[in-house]
Amino acid sequence: EDVVYGHKDGMALTLDVIEPLADRSGIGLVLVSSGSWISMKDKYEELGLTVKLVVQPGGGHSQWPGIMDQYPIVWDWFQTHLK
């Protein structure tokens, strides 16, 4: 499931949510992807892990150090939505 957690320069900032199909372990992971992430979705689901995968915007918008601007935005989203 894609979730929009904010906007930057008119572009949606998104994260992917991987939820276990059954038996939640109560453990969550936050991962950051720059586009070369290899999915371990089945393994995370099997282990009962909830994963929030922060996807860095493409098209030249994810150049260093500019990508650091999105981390406070996603952190604020986590503080509001993951209670």
C-alpha positions in Angstrom: 0.0 0.0 0.0 1.4 3.4 -1.0 0.9 6.2 1.6 1.5 9.9 0.9 3.2 11.3 4.0 4.0 14.8 2.7 4.9 16.9 -0.3 8.1 18.6 -1.3 8.5 20.9 -4.4 5.0 19.9 -5.5 5.8 16.2 -5.5 4.2 13.6 -3.3 6.5 11.9 -0.8 5.5 8.3 -0.3 6.1 5.2 1.7 5.1 1.6 1.2 3.5 -0.3 3.9 4.0 -4.1 4.3 1.7 -5.6 6.9 1.9 -9.2 8.0 -1.0 -11.4 6.9 -1.4 -13.0 10.3 0.3 -13.2 13.7 1.9 -9.7 14.2 5.1 -9.8 16.1 4.7 -6.2 17.4 8.0 -5.3 15.7 8.2 -2.7 13.0 11.0 -1.7 10.7 11.6 1.6 8.9 13.6 1.2 5.7 14.7 3.9 3.2 14.9 3.0 -0.4 16.8 4.9 -3.1 15.2 2.7 -5.8 17.4 -0.4 -5.8 15.6 -2.1 -2.9 15.0 -5.8 -3.3 11.7 -6.9 -1.8 11.7 -9.3 1.1 8.0 -8.8 1.5 7.2 -12.5 1.9 9.9 -12.9 4.6 8.7 -9.8 6.5 5.1 -11.1 6.4 6.2 -14.6 7.5 8.1 -13.1 10.5 5.0 -11.0 11.4 6.9 -7.7 10.9 5.3 -4.4 9.8 7.5 -2.5 7.4 7.4 1.2 6.4 9.6 1.6 3.4 10.3 5.3 2.7 10.8 5.8 -1.0 13.1 8.6 -2.1 11.7 10.8 -4.9 13.4 10.3 -8.3 14.0 12.6 -11.2 17.0 14.4 -9.6 15.0 15.3 -6.5 16.9 12.8 -4.3 20.4 14.2 -4.6 22.5 14.6 -1.5 22.1 16.6 0.8 18.5 17.5 -0.4 17.1 14.1 0.5 17.8 14.8 4.1 14.9 17.4 4.0 12.3 14.6 3.7 13.3 12.8 6.9 11.8 15.3 9.4 8.6 15.2 7.3 8.3 11.4 7.5 9.3 11.4 11.2 6.5 13.9 11.9 4.1 11.6 10.0 5.2 8.6 12.0 4.7 10.5 15.3 1.2 11.4 14.2 0.0 8.1 12.7 1.8 5.3 14.5 0.5 5.7 18.0 
